[in-house]
Amino acid sequence: MAKKKDNCCAATCSCRVEALVSVDERGQMVLPKELRDRAGIRAGDKLAVVVWEQDGEVCCMSLVKTGQLTGMVRQVLGPMMEEIFNPTTGGKQ
């Protein structure tokens, strides 16, 4: 059985600028081939655009593969939902 890969977008992972991209007049961007290959992004793949806002303006954007996003949402919402549905146990069984 294959070992499940840890969430790459966890707080323990490193973050760095990989490439600079331009936006054309139609609003399209091209991710460099080397980066697409390393990230396993293929034609037709779905990516979520995650944004952070400050004072009502977008200050940061990130692309997340939808498969990773599902895991991230479960990690964040799972404990919160447990706390909501089991408030007397503090989410612990």
Secondary structure, DSSP 8 states (H G I E B T S, - for coil): -------TTSTTS-----------TTS-----HHHHHHHT--TT--EEEEEEEETTEEEEEEEEEHHHHHHHHHHHHHHHHHHHH-TTTTT--
